[in-house]
Amino acid sequence: MIGPDLCGSQKKKLHVILSYQGQNYPIKKDLQCETDKLTHFYTFILRPDATYSVLVDNRERDSGSMYTDWDILPPQKIKDVKAKKPKDWDDREYIDDPNDVKPEGYDSIPAEIPDPKAKEPNDWDDEEDGIWRPPKIPNPAYKGPWKRKKIKNPNYKGKWKTPWIDNPEFEDDPDLYVLKPIKYVGIEVWQVKAGSIFDNILICDDPQYAKQVVEEVFANREAEKEAFEEAEKERRAREEEEARRAREEGEKRKRDRDRRYGDRKRHRRHDPRDYMDDYHDEL
């Protein structure tokens, strides 16, 4: 099975599912399908050496092997869990230079020195304040604890990796790529938004012929694109016109409500009962 799976704004998956001995196996790769509303062709090519290619609109989207990209058979190679790094394995890429020598007097360089720009305050009294000493500042000549320079390790063997060995549980199937006789083809459609069209299913044993068929159908690609863009333009214009009418209708209803409310207020001011109430108040 091959086909797009669009769900919401997040899921944009291209499914490639193989059947083997009654079980379905989805591809382990995360393949992405097209998301626009134009026509697209999805092609799956399976070869006798168990390699495959996935094409979208006649362009290769991905390729690989049935042995590695599906969990149909146990892996041919597995990591040797019993392997250990040899004791003499040197994975240090850089080492201290044994010929590097600490300069004479390096340890006598202080980390801080008196600030040469500092001056004793005018009101400083040695008897009351003690002997004045300038504050200290970081010594620009101090370079921290001495360390040997690093050089390339001549015995470096690289990062040790666990070796791969043959998987004793692997049993090859030379007919892994062979499909059972195909009597029917089907389309599984599960959608929440109408408008998708499925057509032109082709099963053959000639990839070049399949590509030729796609090219022939794609001959009208530009005409389809132009027609789609024109339809989208008309749809947007229709939606804008409907929004304008709805906005004008809403404004008209608001004006009518305001006018009716104003009329009621004026009517109440001239209601004879209002004058009667005033007359009784005076009495």
C-alpha positions as CSV (number, residue, x, y, z in Angstrom):
1,M,0.0,0.0,0.0
2,I,1.2,3.5,-0.9
3,G,-0.5,6.8,-0.4
4,P,-0.7,10.1,1.4
5,D,-2.2,10.5,4.9
6,L,-3.2,14.1,5.7
7,C,-4.7,14.8,9.1
8,G,-5.0,18.3,10.4
9,S,-2.0,20.6,10.1
10,Q,0.5,18.2,11.6
11,K,0.3,14.8,10.0
12,K,1.6,14.8,6.4
13,K,2.7,11.2,6.1
14,L,3.4,9.1,3.0
15,H,2.5,5.5,3.8
16,V,4.4,2.6,2.2
17,I,3.2,-0.7,3.7
18,L,4.3,-4.1,2.6
19,S,2.6,-7.4,3.3
20,Y,4.6,-10.6,4.1
21,Q,3.1,-13.9,5.2
22,G,-0.2,-12.3,6.2
23,Q,1.3,-9.5,8.2
24,N,1.5,-5.8,7.2
25,Y,4.8,-3.9,7.8
26,P,4.9,-0.1,7.5
27,I,8.1,1.6,6.4
28,K,10.3,2.8,9.3
29,K,11.2,6.0,7.6
30,D,9.2,9.3,8.0
31,L,8.2,10.1,4.5
32,Q,6.3,13.3,3.7
33,C,3.5,13.6,1.1
34,E,2.5,16.6,-0.9
35,T,0.0,19.0,0.8
36,D,-1.3,21.3,-2.0
37,K,-4.5,20.7,-3.9
38,L,-3.0,19.8,-7.3
39,T,-2.6,16.3,-8.9
40,H,0.3,14.2,-7.7
41,F,1.6,10.7,-8.6
42,Y,3.0,8.3,-6.0
43,T,5.1,5.5,-7.4
44,F,6.7,2.6,-5.6
45,I,9.3,0.5,-7.4
46,L,10.4,-2.9,-5.9
47,R,13.3,-4.7,-7.5
48,P,14.4,-8.4,-7.4
49,D,17.4,-7.5,-5.2
50,A,14.9,-6.2,-2.6
51,T,15.9,-2.5,-3.1
52,Y,13.2,0.0,-3.7
53,S,12.5,3.6,-4.8
54,V,9.6,5.9,-3.9
55,L,8.8,8.5,-6.5
56,V,6.6,11.5,-6.2
57,D,5.7,13.1,-9.6
58,N,8.4,11.0,-11.2
59,R,11.1,12.3,-8.9
60,E,12.8,10.0,-6.5
61,R,11.8,10.9,-2.9
62,D,13.6,8.1,-1.2
63,S,15.2,4.7,-1.7
64,G,16.7,1.8,0.3
65,S,16.4,-1.9,1.0
66,M,13.6,-4.1,2.3
67,Y,16.1,-5.6,4.7
68,T,16.8,-2.4,6.5
69,D,13.7,-0.1,6.1
70,W,11.0,-2.6,7.2
71,D,11.0,-5.0,10.1
72,I,10.0,-7.9,7.9
73,L,13.0,-10.1,8.7
74,P,15.3,-9.9,11.6
75,P,18.3,-7.7,10.9
76,Q,21.2,-9.2,9.1
77,K,23.7,-7.6,11.4
78,I,23.5,-6.9,15.2
79,K,25.9,-5.3,17.6
80,D,28.2,-7.7,19.5
81,V,27.0,-7.1,23.1
82,K,29.9,-9.2,24.4
83,A,32.6,-7.1,22.8
84,K,34.7,-4.9,25.0
85,K,37.1,-2.1,24.2
86,P,40.7,-3.5,24.1
87,K,42.9,-2.4,27.0
88,D,45.5,-0.9,24.7
89,W,42.9,1.1,22.7
90,D,43.8,4.7,22.8
91,D,40.9,7.0,22.1
92,R,42.5,10.2,23.2
93,E,42.6,12.5,20.1
94,Y,44.9,15.0,21.9
95,I,47.5,14.5,24.6
96,D,49.8,16.8,26.7
97,D,53.1,17.7,24.8
98,P,55.8,15.8,26.8
99,N,58.4,18.2,25.4
100,D,56.6,21.3,26.7
101,V,58.5,22.9,29.7
102,K,57.2,25.3,32.2
103,P,59.0,28.7,31.8
104,E,61.3,29.6,34.6
105,G,59.7,31.8,37.3
106,Y,56.2,31.1,36.0
107,D,54.9,30.2,39.5
108,S,56.2,33.4,41.0
109,I,53.9,35.6,38.9
110,P,51.2,36.8,41.3
111,A,47.5,36.7,40.4
112,E,47.0,40.3,41.7
113,I,49.2,43.3,41.9
114,P,48.8,46.7,43.7
115,D,46.9,49.3,41.6
116,P,49.7,51.6,40.3
117,K,47.1,54.3,39.6
118,A,45.7,54.3,43.2
119,K,46.7,57.3,45.5
120,E,46.6,57.6,49.2
121,P,43.6,59.7,50.3
122,N,44.5,63.2,51.6
123,D,42.7,62.5,54.9
124,W,44.5,59.2,55.6
125,D,46.1,59.0,59.0
126,D,48.7,56.3,59.5
127,E,48.3,56.4,63.3
128,E,44.6,56.0,63.2
129,D,44.0,54.2,59.9
130,G,47.2,52.1,59.7
131,I,49.7,51.9,56.9
132,W,48.0,52.7,53.7
133,R,48.3,50.1,51.0
134,P,46.9,50.5,47.4
135,P,44.1,48.2,46.4
136,K,44.9,45.2,44.3
137,I,43.9,44.6,40.7
138,P,44.2,41.5,38.4
139,N,47.7,41.1,37.1
140,P,47.7,41.2,33.3
141,A,50.9,39.1,33.3
142,Y,49.3,36.3,35.2
143,K,48.0,33.5,32.9
144,G,46.7,31.0,35.5
145,P,48.0,27.7,36.5
146,W,50.5,26.4,33.9
147,K,49.4,23.6,31.6
148,R,51.2,21.7,29.0
149,K,50.3,22.4,25.4
150,K,48.1,19.8,23.6
151,I,49.3,17.9,20.5
152,K,47.8,15.3,18.3
153,N,48.1,11.8,19.8
154,P,50.2,9.7,17.4
155,N,48.6,6.5,18.9
156,Y,45.0,7.7,18.4
157,K,42.8,5.0,17.0
158,G,39.5,6.8,16.9
159,K,36.4,6.4,19.1
160,W,35.9,2.8,19.8
161,K,32.6,1.4,18.6
162,T,30.8,-1.8,19.3
163,P,31.5,-4.1,16.3
164,W,28.7,-5.6,14.2
165,I,28.3,-9.4,13.8
166,D,26.1,-11.7,11.8
167,N,22.7,-12.2,13.4
168,P,22.2,-15.9,14.2
169,E,18.4,-15.4,14.0
170,F,18.5,-14.0,10.5
171,E,17.3,-16.4,7.8
172,D,17.2,-14.9,4.3
173,D,14.3,-15.2,1.9
174,P,15.4,-14.9,-1.7
175,D,11.8,-14.3,-2.7
176,L,11.3,-11.5,-0.2
177,Y,10.5,-9.1,-3.0
178,V,8.0,-11.4,-4.7
179,L,4.3,-10.4,-4.5
180,K,1.5,-12.9,-4.5
181,P,-0.7,-13.0,-7.6
182,I,-2.6,-9.7,-7.7
183,K,-6.3,-10.1,-8.6
184,Y,-7.7,-6.9,-7.3
185,V,-6.6,-3.3,-6.5
186,G,-8.4,-1.1,-4.0
187,I,-8.5,2.5,-2.7
188,E,-9.0,3.1,1.0
189,V,-10.4,6.5,1.6
190,W,-10.9,8.0,5.0
191,Q,-11.4,11.7,4.9
192,V,-13.2,14.5,6.9
193,K,-13.0,17.0,4.0
194,A,-14.5,16.3,0.6
195,G,-12.8,17.1,-2.6
196,S,-10.1,14.4,-3.0
197,I,-10.0,12.5,-6.3
198,F,-8.2,9.2,-6.8
199,D,-7.5,7.9,-10.3
200,N,-5.0,6.2,-12.7
201,I,-3.8,3.1,-10.7
202,L,-1.1,1.3,-12.6
203,I,0.6,-2.0,-11.7
204,C,3.4,-3.2,-14.1
205,D,6.9,-4.7,-14.2
206,D,8.4,-1.9,-16.3
207,P,9.5,1.3,-14.3
208,Q,10.2,3.2,-17.5
209,Y,6.7,2.5,-18.8
210,A,5.2,3.7,-15.5
211,K,7.3,6.9,-15.8
212,Q,6.1,7.4,-19.3
213,V,2.4,7.1,-18.2
214,V,3.0,9.8,-15.5
215,E,4.6,12.1,-18.1
216,E,1.7,11.7,-20.4
217,V,-0.8,12.6,-17.7
218,F,1.4,15.4,-16.6
219,A,1.3,16.9,-20.0
220,N,-1.7,19.0,-18.9
221,R,-0.1,20.0,-15.6
222,E,0.2,23.7,-16.4
223,A,-3.4,23.9,-17.6
224,E,-4.5,22.2,-14.3
225,K,-2.5,24.7,-12.3
226,E,-3.9,27.7,-14.2
227,A,-7.5,26.4,-13.8
228,F,-6.9,25.8,-10.1
229,E,-5.5,29.3,-9.5
230,E,-8.4,30.8,-11.4
231,A,-10.9,28.8,-9.3
232,E,-9.1,29.8,-6.1
233,K,-9.3,33.5,-7.3
234,E,-13.0,33.2,-7.9
235,R,-13.5,31.4,-4.5
236,R,-11.7,34.2,-2.6
237,A,-13.7,36.9,-4.5
238,R,-16.9,35.1,-3.6
239,E,-15.9,34.8,0.1
240,E,-14.9,38.5,0.2
241,E,-18.2,39.5,-1.4
242,E,-20.2,37.3,1.1
243,A,-18.2,38.8,4.0
244,R,-18.9,42.4,2.7
245,R,-22.6,41.7,2.4
246,A,-22.7,40.2,5.9
247,R,-20.9,43.2,7.2
248,E,-23.3,45.6,5.5
249,E,-26.3,43.6,6.7
250,G,-25.0,43.7,10.3
251,E,-24.4,47.5,10.1
252,K,-28.0,48.0,8.7
253,R,-29.5,45.9,11.5
254,K,-27.6,48.0,14.0
255,R,-28.9,51.2,12.5
256,D,-32.4,49.9,12.6
257,R,-32.1,49.0,16.2
258,D,-30.7,52.4,17.1
259,R,-33.6,54.1,15.2
260,R,-36.3,52.0,16.9
261,Y,-34.8,52.7,20.3
262,G,-34.7,56.5,19.5
263,D,-38.3,56.4,18.4
264,R,-39.4,54.7,21.6
265,K,-37.7,57.3,23.7
266,R,-39.3,60.2,21.8
267,H,-42.7,58.5,22.0
268,R,-42.4,58.2,25.7
269,R,-41.6,61.9,26.1
270,H,-44.9,62.8,24.4
271,D,-47.1,60.2,26.1
272,P,-50.1,61.9,27.8
273,R,-49.6,59.7,30.7
274,D,-46.3,61.4,31.3
275,Y,-48.3,64.7,31.7
276,M,-50.8,63.1,34.0
277,D,-48.0,62.0,36.2
278,D,-46.6,65.5,36.3
279,Y,-50.1,66.9,37.2
280,H,-50.5,64.5,40.1
281,D,-47.1,65.4,41.4
282,E,-48.1,69.1,41.5
283,L,-51.3,68.3,43.4
